[in-house]
Amino acid sequence: MTVFECVGRPNVVQSILAEAPPHSRVVLAGACHAPVEIGPLQFTTAEVTVTASFAYRPAEFRAAIGHLSERPHLFGQLITGEHALDETADAFDALATNPDQVKILINPADAS
């Protein structure tokens, strides 16, 4: 199992690392700027691998564009809401408070 941490908040990083299932891999992708206290023994006994990822490489963008062009209907299903540019604050509020919101599209061409 691979677990991705994409938030970058120390308490989330700590929680994910503490609760990672045995033999899993944790990918730290969130930009966490604060120190996080960890207990290395938990990784040793559970054989958890921790790795980090910060940026994308050109080949990854090409692969993503290929996937999007081959299966656009699958990726469209990820968008759970659409907002005009001047509704961006409302969009973030919806993401923070509504668990049904996964990915919100901000459309700069739309005006409220």
N, CA, C and O atoms as a MOPAC input file, in Angstrom:
PM7 MOZYME 1SCF
protein

 N      0.85300 1    -1.17100 1     0.00000 1
 C      0.00000 1     0.00000 1     0.00000 1
 C      0.89800 1     1.23200 1     0.00000 1
 O      1.92400 1     1.26500 1     0.68000 1
 N      0.50200 1     2.24100 1    -0.76700 1
 C      1.19800 1     3.51600 1    -0.78000 1
 C      0.25200 1     4.58700 1    -0.26000 1
 O     -0.89200 1     4.68400 1    -0.70500 1
 N      0.73100 1     5.38900 1     0.68100 1
 C     -0.04200 1     6.47400 1     1.26700 1
 C      0.63600 1     7.78100 1     0.87300 1
 O      1.84100 1     7.94500 1     1.06700 1
 N     -0.13900 1     8.70800 1     0.32000 1
 C      0.39700 1    10.00300 1    -0.07800 1
 C     -0.02400 1    11.06300 1     0.93100 1
 O     -1.20600 1    11.19000 1     1.25200 1
 N      0.93500 1    11.81400 1     1.42300 1
 C      0.66200 1    12.95700 1     2.28900 1
 C      0.86500 1    14.18900 1     1.42600 1
 O      1.98300 1    14.46300 1     0.99000 1
 N     -0.20200 1    14.93400 1     1.17500 1
 C     -0.14800 1    16.07300 1     0.25300 1
 C     -0.52400 1    17.39800 1     0.91300 1
 O     -0.67900 1    18.40400 1     0.22000 1
 N     -0.67100 1    17.41700 1     2.21200 1
 C     -1.14100 1    18.61700 1     2.90300 1
 C      0.02300 1    19.47900 1     3.36400 1
 O     -0.00800 1    20.69900 1     3.20200 1
 N      1.04400 1    18.86100 1     3.93300 1
 C      2.19500 1    19.60400 1     4.39800 1
 C      2.04700 1    20.24200 1     5.76500 1
 O      2.78700 1    21.16300 1     6.10900 1
 N      1.10000 1    19.76000 1     6.53900 1
 C      0.93200 1    20.27700 1     7.91000 1
 C      1.56800 1    19.27600 1     8.86600 1
 O      1.35600 1    18.07100 1     8.72300 1
 N      2.34300 1    19.75200 1     9.83600 1
 C      3.05300 1    18.82800 1    10.72600 1
 C      2.16200 1    17.78500 1    11.39700 1
 O      2.54900 1    16.62100 1    11.49700 1
 N      0.97300 1    18.18400 1    11.85900 1
 C      0.10800 1    17.20800 1    12.53400 1
 C     -0.40000 1    16.13800 1    11.57400 1
 O     -0.59300 1    14.99000 1    11.97600 1
 N     -0.61700 1    16.49800 1    10.31500 1
 C     -1.06300 1    15.50900 1     9.31900 1
 C      0.08300 1    14.56400 1     8.98000 1
 O     -0.11400 1    13.35200 1     8.89700 1
 N      1.27600 1    15.11200 1     8.78300 1
 C      2.45100 1    14.27800 1     8.49300 1
 C      2.66800 1    13.29600 1     9.63800 1
 O      2.85600 1    12.10200 1     9.40600 1
 N      2.64200 1    13.78900 1    10.85900 1
 C      2.85600 1    12.94900 1    12.03000 1
 C      1.79800 1    11.85400 1    12.13000 1
 O      2.12100 1    10.70500 1    12.43100 1
 N      0.54900 1    12.20100 1    11.88100 1
 C     -0.53900 1    11.22800 1    11.95800 1
 C     -0.38000 1    10.13400 1    10.89700 1
 O     -0.53500 1     8.94800 1    11.19100 1
 N     -0.07600 1    10.53700 1     9.68300 1
 C      0.07800 1     9.55300 1     8.60400 1
 C      1.25200 1     8.63100 1     8.88800 1
 O      1.15100 1     7.41800 1     8.70600 1
 N      2.36500 1     9.20300 1     9.33300 1
 C      3.53200 1     8.36900 1     9.64000 1
 C      3.24100 1     7.40700 1    10.78800 1
 O      3.68000 1     6.25700 1    10.76000 1
 N      2.51100 1     7.86300 1    11.78600 1
 C      2.20300 1     7.01900 1    12.93600 1
 C      1.21400 1     5.90300 1    12.60300 1
 O      1.24900 1     4.83400 1    13.21200 1
 N      0.33100 1     6.15600 1    11.63300 1
 C     -0.73000 1     5.19700 1    11.33500 1
 C     -0.50900 1     4.40900 1    10.04200 1
 O     -1.39500 1     3.66900 1     9.61400 1
 N      0.63900 1     4.55600 1     9.42600 1
 C      0.91200 1     3.82800 1     8.18700 1
 C      0.89100 1     2.32400 1     8.44300 1
 O      1.50100 1     1.85000 1     9.40200 1
 N      0.19500 1     1.57100 1     7.59200 1
 C      0.13600 1     0.11600 1     7.78700 1
 C      1.51000 1    -0.53000 1     7.60600 1
 O      2.34900 1    -0.00400 1     6.87500 1
 N      1.74000 1    -1.65100 1     8.25800 1
 C      3.00400 1    -2.36800 1     8.07000 1
 C      3.27300 1    -2.65100 1     6.58800 1
 O      2.35500 1    -2.92600 1     5.81500 1
 N      4.52500 1    -2.57800 1     6.22400 1
 C      5.00400 1    -2.87300 1     4.86300 1
 C      4.48400 1    -1.88100 1     3.82400 1
 O      4.47900 1    -2.19100 1     2.63300 1
 N      4.05400 1    -0.71300 1     4.24500 1
 C      3.55300 1     0.27900 1     3.29800 1
 C      4.64800 1     1.28100 1     2.96400 1
 O      5.73400 1     1.27300 1     3.54500 1
 N      4.32900 1     2.13400 1     2.02000 1
 C      5.22800 1     3.21000 1     1.62100 1
 C      4.48600 1     4.52000 1     1.80600 1
 O      3.34100 1     4.64900 1     1.37400 1
 N      5.11800 1     5.48800 1     2.43900 1
 C      4.53800 1     6.80900 1     2.63400 1
 C      5.31500 1     7.78600 1     1.75800 1
 O      6.54000 1     7.87600 1     1.84600 1
 N      4.59000 1     8.51400 1     0.91500 1
 C      5.20300 1     9.52300 1     0.06600 1
 C      4.82900 1    10.88800 1     0.62200 1
 O      3.65300 1    11.24800 1     0.66000 1
 N      5.82700 1    11.64300 1     1.05100 1
 C      5.60600 1    12.99000 1     1.56600 1
 C      5.68200 1    13.95700 1     0.38700 1
 O      6.76200 1    14.24300 1    -0.13100 1
 N      4.51900 1    14.45400 1    -0.02700 1
 C      4.46200 1    15.36100 1    -1.17400 1
 C      4.05300 1    16.77300 1    -0.77400 1
 O      4.24500 1    17.70900 1    -1.54900 1
 N      3.50100 1    16.94100 1     0.40600 1
 C      3.13000 1    18.27100 1     0.88000 1
 C      4.37200 1    19.04600 1     1.29400 1
 O      5.33500 1    18.46500 1     1.79500 1
 N      4.34800 1    20.33200 1     1.08900 1
 C      5.50300 1    21.16800 1     1.43600 1
 C      5.39900 1    21.59100 1     2.89600 1
 O      4.87500 1    22.66100 1     3.20600 1
 N      5.89600 1    20.75300 1     3.77600 1
 C      5.83800 1    21.00700 1     5.21500 1
 C      7.06800 1    21.80300 1     5.61800 1
 O      8.19600 1    21.32800 1     5.48300 1
 N      6.85000 1    23.01500 1     6.11200 1
 C      7.95500 1    23.90700 1     6.45600 1
 C      8.33400 1    23.84700 1     7.92900 1
 O      9.30400 1    24.48700 1     8.33600 1
 N      7.60800 1    23.11100 1     8.72000 1
 C      7.88500 1    23.03300 1    10.15400 1
 C      8.45100 1    21.65700 1    10.49200 1
 O      8.16500 1    20.68300 1     9.79700 1
 N      9.24200 1    21.57200 1    11.54000 1
 C      9.77800 1    20.26800 1    11.96000 1
 C      8.65300 1    19.31500 1    12.38000 1
 O      7.61600 1    19.73900 1    12.89000 1
 N      8.88400 1    18.03100 1    12.15400 1
 C      7.93200 1    16.99000 1    12.54400 1
 C      8.69400 1    15.97000 1    13.37600 1
 O      9.70000 1    15.41800 1    12.93100 1
 N      8.21000 1    15.72600 1    14.58000 1
 C      8.85300 1    14.74500 1    15.44700 1
 C      8.40200 1    13.34800 1    15.05000 1
 O      7.20500 1    13.08100 1    14.93500 1
 N      9.36700 1    12.46000 1    14.84200 1
 C      9.04400 1    11.08200 1    14.46600 1
 C      9.81700 1    10.12400 1    15.35700 1
 O     10.85300 1    10.46800 1    15.92600 1
 N      9.28500 1     8.91600 1    15.46000 1
 C      9.96700 1     7.85000 1    16.17200 1
 C     10.44700 1     6.81400 1    15.16700 1
 O      9.63900 1     6.02400 1    14.67900 1
 N     11.73400 1     6.79000 1    14.84300 1
 C     12.23100 1     5.86800 1    13.81900 1
 C     11.91800 1     4.40300 1    14.09000 1
 O     11.80400 1     3.61400 1    13.15200 1
 N     11.77800 1     4.03000 1    15.34800 1
 C     11.49300 1     2.63000 1    15.66400 1
 C     10.18500 1     2.16700 1    15.02800 1
 O     10.07300 1     1.00800 1    14.62800 1
 N      9.19000 1     3.05800 1    14.92700 1
 C      7.91200 1     2.66200 1    14.32100 1
 C      8.08100 1     2.26200 1    12.86400 1
 O      7.36400 1     1.38500 1    12.38200 1
 N      9.02100 1     2.89000 1    12.14600 1
 C      9.25100 1     2.52900 1    10.74300 1
 C     10.01300 1     1.21800 1    10.64100 1
 O      9.77000 1     0.41000 1     9.74400 1
 N     10.94100 1     1.01700 1    11.57700 1
 C     11.73700 1    -0.20200 1    11.56200 1
 C     10.87700 1    -1.42400 1    11.85800 1
 O     10.94100 1    -2.42300 1    11.14200 1
 N     10.07900 1    -1.34400 1    12.90400 1
 C      9.28100 1    -2.51500 1    13.28800 1
 C      8.14600 1    -2.78500 1    12.30900 1
 O      7.75700 1    -3.93800 1    12.11800 1
 N      7.61200 1    -1.74500 1    11.69200 1
 C      6.52300 1    -1.93300 1    10.73400 1
 C      7.03800 1    -2.05500 1     9.30100 1
 O      6.26400 1    -2.30200 1     8.37600 1
 N      8.36200 1    -1.87800 1     9.12000 1
 C      8.97300 1    -1.92300 1     7.79500 1
 C      8.27300 1    -0.96300 1     6.82600 1
 O      7.92800 1    -1.32900 1     5.70300 1
 N      8.07700 1     0.25700 1     7.28800 1
 C      7.46500 1     1.31200 1     6.48100 1
 C      8.57900 1     2.09200 1     5.78400 1
 O      9.57100 1     2.47100 1     6.40800 1
 N      8.40500 1     2.32300 1     4.50600 1
 C      9.35000 1     3.11300 1     3.72700 1
 C      8.79500 1     4.51700 1     3.57600 1
 O      7.63300 1     4.69700 1     3.21100 1
 N      9.62100 1     5.50700 1     3.85600 1
 C      9.21000 1     6.90300 1     3.72100 1
 C     10.06800 1     7.53400 1     2.63300 1
 O     11.29600 1     7.44700 1     2.65900 1
 N      9.39800 1     8.16900 1     1.68000 1
 C     10.10100 1     8.86200 1     0.60400 1
 C      9.43800 1    10.21400 1     0.40000 1
 O      8.34300 1    10.45900 1     0.90600 1
 N     10.09400 1    11.07300 1    -0.32800 1
 C      9.55400 1    12.41700 1    -0.54100 1
 C      9.53000 1    12.74500 1    -2.03000 1
 O     10.30100 1    12.19700 1    -2.81800 1
 N      8.64100 1    13.63800 1    -2.38900 1
 C      8.52500 1    14.10200 1    -3.76000 1
 C      8.14600 1    15.57100 1    -3.71500 1
 O      7.22600 1    15.94900 1    -2.99000 1
 N      8.83700 1    16.40200 1    -4.47500 1
 C      8.55300 1    17.82600 1    -4.41300 1
 C      8.06400 1    18.40700 1    -5.73600 1
 O      7.13900 1    19.21800 1    -5.74800 1
 N      8.65800 1    18.01200 1    -6.82100 1
 C      8.31800 1    18.64500 1    -8.09300 1
 C      8.11900 1    17.58700 1    -9.17300 1
 O      8.44500 1    16.41500 1    -8.99000 1
 N      7.58500 1    18.02600 1   -10.28100 1
 C      7.33600 1    17.14800 1   -11.40800 1
 C      8.44600 1    17.31900 1   -12.44200 1
 O      9.04400 1    18.38800 1   -12.56700 1
 N      8.70000 1    16.25900 1   -13.16400 1
 C      9.68700 1    16.29000 1   -14.23500 1
 C      8.96000 1    16.36700 1   -15.57400 1
 O      7.79700 1    15.97600 1   -15.66600 1
 N      9.63000 1    16.86400 1   -16.61200 1
 C      8.98600 1    16.99200 1   -17.92600 1
 C      8.34100 1    15.69600 1   -18.42600 1
 O      7.26300 1    15.73700 1   -19.01800 1
 N      8.97300 1    14.56900 1   -18.20200 1
 C      8.40500 1    13.29200 1   -18.65200 1
 C      7.08300 1    12.99700 1   -17.94400 1
 O      6.19000 1    12.38400 1   -18.53100 1
 N      6.95200 1    13.43000 1   -16.68400 1
 C      5.70700 1    13.20800 1   -15.95000 1
 C      4.58200 1    14.06200 1   -16.52400 1
 O      3.44000 1    13.61000 1   -16.59300 1
 N      4.89100 1    15.29500 1   -16.93600 1
 C      3.87700 1    16.12900 1   -17.57900 1
 C      3.43800 1    15.50400 1   -18.90200 1
 O      2.24500 1    15.48300 1   -19.20700 1
 N      4.38000 1    14.99900 1   -19.68300 1
 C      4.02700 1    14.34900 1   -20.95500 1
 C      3.13300 1    13.13300 1   -20.71000 1
 O      2.15000 1    12.92500 1   -21.42000 1
 N      3.48000 1    12.33900 1   -19.70900 1
 C      2.66900 1    11.16000 1   -19.39200 1
 C      1.26800 1    11.57200 1   -18.95600 1
 O      0.28400 1    10.96300 1   -19.37700 1
 N      1.16800 1    12.60600 1   -18.11100 1
 C     -0.14600 1    13.07200 1   -17.64200 1
 C     -0.98900 1    13.57300 1   -18.80400 1
 O     -2.18100 1    13.27400 1   -18.87700 1
 N     -0.39400 1    14.32300 1   -19.70300 1
 C     -1.13600 1    14.81800 1   -20.87100 1
 C     -1.60400 1    13.65700 1   -21.72800 1
 O     -2.71500 1    13.68400 1   -22.25600 1
 N     -0.76800 1    12.63600 1   -21.87100 1
 C     -1.17200 1    11.44500 1   -22.61800 1
 C     -2.35400 1    10.74600 1   -21.98000 1
 O     -3.29300 1    10.35200 1   -22.67200 1
 N     -2.31600 1    10.58700 1   -20.65800 1
 C     -3.43500 1     9.95100 1   -19.94500 1
 C     -4.71200 1    10.77000 1   -20.08500 1
 O     -5.79000 1    10.21800 1   -20.30800 1
 N     -4.58600 1    12.08800 1   -19.95500 1
 C     -5.76400 1    12.96200 1   -20.08400 1
 C     -6.37400 1    12.86700 1   -21.47600 1
 O     -7.59600 1    12.83800 1   -21.62100 1
 N     -5.53400 1    12.81800 1   -22.49000 1
 C     -6.07200 1    12.77300 1   -23.85500 1
 C     -6.67400 1    11.40700 1   -24.19000 1
 O     -7.60300 1    11.31700 1   -24.99300 1
 N     -6.15200 1    10.35600 1   -23.58000 1
 C     -6.66700 1     9.00800 1   -23.84300 1
 C     -7.96700 1     8.71600 1   -23.09400 1
 O     -8.80700 1     7.96500 1   -23.58900 1
 N     -8.14000 1     9.29700 1   -21.91300 1
 C     -9.29900 1     8.98300 1   -21.07100 1
 C     -9.88800 1    10.22900 1   -20.41200 1
 O     -9.97000 1    10.28500 1   -19.18500 1
 N    -10.29100 1    11.21300 1   -21.18000 1
 C    -10.77500 1    12.45800 1   -20.56200 1
 C    -12.00700 1    12.25700 1   -19.68000 1
 O    -12.19000 1    12.98600 1   -18.70500 1
 N    -12.84600 1    11.28700 1   -20.00600 1
 C    -14.05900 1    11.06100 1   -19.22200 1
 C    -13.73700 1    10.61400 1   -17.78900 1
 O    -14.48100 1    10.93800 1   -16.86400 1
 N    -12.64600 1     9.88100 1   -17.60000 1
 C    -12.28700 1     9.44200 1   -16.25500 1
 C    -11.83600 1    10.61000 1   -15.38800 1
 O    -12.16300 1    10.66800 1   -14.20300 1
 N    -11.09500 1    11.52800 1   -15.96600 1
 C    -10.57800 1    12.63600 1   -15.18300 1
 C    -11.65300 1    13.67800 1   -14.91400 1
 O    -11.60700 1    14.36000 1   -13.89100 1
 N    -12.60700 1    13.80900 1   -15.80500 1
 C    -13.72000 1    14.72200 1   -15.58100 1
 C    -14.54500 1    14.34200 1   -14.36500 1
 O    -15.16400 1    15.19800 1   -13.73300 1
 N    -14.55500 1    13.05200 1   -14.03700 1
 C    -15.31200 1    12.58600 1   -12.87500 1
 C    -14.71800 1    13.08100 1   -11.55900 1
 O    -15.40800 1    13.11200 1   -10.54000 1
 N    -13.44600 1    13.46800 1   -11.57600 1
 C    -12.80800 1    13.97000 1   -10.36000 1
 C    -13.29800 1    15.35700 1    -9.97700 1
 O    -13.25400 1    15.73300 1    -8.80600 1
 N    -13.76600 1    16.12000 1   -10.96100 1
 C    -14.21500 1    17.49000 1   -10.70200 1
 C    -15.60800 1    17.43000 1   -10.08400 1
 O    -16.57100 1    16.98400 1   -10.70700 1
 N    -15.68200 1    17.89300 1    -8.84200 1
 C    -16.94800 1    17.82400 1    -8.10700 1
 C    -17.61800 1    19.18600 1    -7.99500 1
 O    -18.71200 1    19.30100 1    -7.44300 1
 N    -16.96900 1    20.20600 1    -8.51500 1
 C    -17.55800 1    21.53700 1    -8.48400 1
 C    -16.80700 1    22.47400 1    -9.40500 1
 O    -15.64200 1    22.24200 1    -9.73000 1
 N    -17.47600 1    23.52800 1    -9.82300 1
 C    -16.85600 1    24.53600 1   -10.67300 1
 C    -17.28000 1    25.91400 1   -10.17900 1
 O    -18.45100 1    26.14500 1    -9.87700 1
 N    -16.31800 1    26.82100 1   -10.10000 1
 C    -16.57500 1    28.17100 1    -9.60500 1
 C    -15.92600 1    29.19000 1   -10.52100 1
 O    -14.92100 1    28.90600 1   -11.17200 1
 N    -16.50400 1    30.36900 1   -10.56700 1
 C    -15.90300 1    31.48800 1   -11.27400 1
 C    -14.70100 1    31.97200 1   -10.47300 1
 O    -14.57900 1    31.69100 1    -9.28000 1
 N    -13.82300 1    32.69900 1   -11.14000 1
 C    -12.60900 1    33.18500 1   -10.49000 1
 C    -12.90000 1    34.00300 1    -9.23700 1
 O    -12.19800 1    33.87500 1    -8.23500 1
 N    -13.93100 1    34.84300 1    -9.28800 1
 C    -14.23300 1    35.67400 1    -8.12100 1
 C    -14.92000 1    34.89800 1    -6.99500 1
 O    -15.24400 1    35.47500 1    -5.95700 1
 N    -15.14300 1    33.60500 1    -7.19000 1
 C    -15.71100 1    32.73300 1    -6.15100 1
 C    -14.66400 1    31.78600 1    -5.57500 1
 O    -15.00700 1    30.79100 1    -4.93700 1
 N    -13.38200 1    32.09700 1    -5.80100 1
 C    -12.30900 1    31.20500 1    -5.36600 1
 C    -12.33200 1    30.96800 1    -3.85800 1
 O    -12.13700 1    29.83700 1    -3.41200 1
 N    -12.56300 1    32.00100 1    -3.07500 1
 C    -12.61200 1    31.82900 1    -1.61000 1
 C    -13.73000 1    30.86700 1    -1.22700 1
 O    -13.55100 1    30.02600 1    -0.34600 1
 N    -14.88200 1    30.98600 1    -1.88300 1
 C    -15.99300 1    30.07000 1    -1.60700 1
 C    -15.62400 1    28.63700 1    -1.98300 1
 O    -16.01600 1    27.68800 1    -1.30300 1
 N    -14.87200 1    28.48900 1    -3.06300 1
 C    -14.45200 1    27.15300 1    -3.49500 1
 C    -13.56700 1    26.49700 1    -2.44000 1
 O    -13.73400 1    25.31600 1    -2.13500 1
 N    -12.62700 1    27.26000 1    -1.88200 1
 C    -11.77100 1    26.70600 1    -0.83200 1
 C    -12.57300 1    26.37800 1     0.42200 1
 O    -12.30200 1    25.37700 1     1.08500 1
 N    -13.54200 1    27.19900 1     0.74700 1
 C    -14.41500 1    26.90500 1     1.88400 1
 C    -15.16900 1    25.59400 1     1.65000 1
 O    -15.30500 1    24.77900 1     2.56200 1
 N    -15.65500 1    25.40000 1     0.42300 1
 C    -16.37200 1    24.16000 1     0.09500 1
 C    -15.45700 1    22.94800 1     0.23800 1
 O    -15.87500 1    21.91400 1     0.75900 1
 N    -14.21700 1    23.06800 1    -0.22000 1
 C    -13.26800 1    21.96100 1    -0.08100 1
 C    -12.98500 1    21.64800 1     1.38400 1
 O    -12.84000 1    20.48600 1     1.76200 1
 N    -12.90900 1    22.68000 1     2.19500 1
 C    -12.57300 1    22.49600 1     3.60700 1
 C    -13.72700 1    21.95300 1     4.43800 1
 O    -13.50400 1    21.29900 1     5.45800 1
 N    -14.95400 1    22.21600 1     4.01400 1
 C    -16.09300 1    21.86600 1     4.86400 1
 C    -16.99100 1    20.76500 1     4.31100 1
 O    -17.76900 1    20.17500 1     5.06000 1
 N    -16.89600 1    20.47900 1     3.01700 1
 C    -17.79400 1    19.50500 1     2.41300 1
 C    -16.99500 1    18.28600 1     1.95000 1
 O    -16.24400 1    18.37900 1     0.97800 1
 N    -17.14300 1    17.14500 1     2.62900 1
 C    -16.36100 1    15.96300 1     2.25900 1
 C    -16.69300 1    15.41300 1     0.86900 1
 O    -15.93800 1    14.60000 1     0.33600 1
 N    -17.79300 1    15.83600 1     0.28500 1
 C    -18.13300 1    15.38700 1    -1.06500 1
 C    -17.35400 1    16.14700 1    -2.13600 1
 O    -17.32200 1    15.73300 1    -3.29500 1
 N    -16.73400 1    17.24000 1    -1.75400 1
 C    -15.94200 1    18.00700 1    -2.71300 1
 C    -14.52500 1    17.43600 1    -2.76000 1
 O    -13.84300 1    17.35200 1    -1.73900 1
 N    -14.09700 1    17.04700 1    -3.95300 1
 C    -12.77900 1    16.44100 1    -4.12200 1
 C    -11.86000 1    17.37500 1    -4.90100 1
 O    -10.74500 1    17.67000 1    -4.47100 1
 N    -12.33300 1    17.82600 1    -6.02600 1
 C    -11.53300 1    18.68900 1    -6.89700 1
 C    -12.47200 1    19.73500 1    -7.46700 1
 O    -13.48200 1    19.40800 1    -8.09000 1
 N    -12.12900 1    20.99900 1    -7.24900 1
 C    -12.96200 1    22.09000 1    -7.74400 1
 C    -12.19800 1    22.81700 1    -8.83900 1
 O    -11.02400 1    23.15300 1    -8.68200 1
 N    -12.88100 1    23.05000 1    -9.94000 1
 C    -12.30500 1    23.77100 1   -11.07300 1
 C    -12.61600 1    25.25000 1   -10.93000 1
 O    -13.77800 1    25.63100 1   -10.78700 1
 N    -11.58700 1    26.08400 1   -10.96800 1
 C    -11.76500 1    27.52900 1   -10.97500 1
 C    -11.66700 1    27.95800 1   -12.42200 1
 O    -10.62700 1    27.79900 1   -13.06100 1
 N    -12.75900 1    28.50200 1   -12.93300 1
 C    -12.82100 1    28.89900 1   -14.33700 1
 C    -12.66700 1    30.40500 1   -14.44800 1
 O    -13.60400 1    31.14200 1   -14.13900 1
 N    -11.48400 1    30.88600 1   -14.89000 1
 C    -11.27100 1    32.32600 1   -14.96400 1
 C    -12.13800 1    33.01500 1   -16.02600 1
 O    -12.28700 1    34.23600 1   -15.99500 1
 N    -12.70300 1    32.26100 1   -16.95200 1
 C    -13.54100 1    32.85300 1   -18.00100 1
 C    -14.93600 1    33.17700 1   -17.49800 1
 O    -15.62800 1    34.02000 1   -18.07000 1
 N    -15.35300 1    32.50300 1   -16.41800 1
 C    -16.68700 1    32.74400 1   -15.87600 1
 C    -16.66800 1    33.91000 1   -14.89600 1
 O    -15.71600 1    34.07800 1   -14.13300 1
 N    -17.68200 1    34.67800 1   -14.92300 1
 C    -17.84300 1    35.76900 1   -13.94700 1
 C    -19.20100 1    35.59900 1   -13.28600 1
 O    -20.18500 1    35.26700 1   -13.94700 1
 N    -19.24900 1    35.82500 1   -11.99700 1
 C    -20.51500 1    35.67700 1   -11.26800 1
 C    -21.45400 1    36.80600 1   -11.62300 1
 O    -22.57300 1    36.86200 1   -11.11300 1

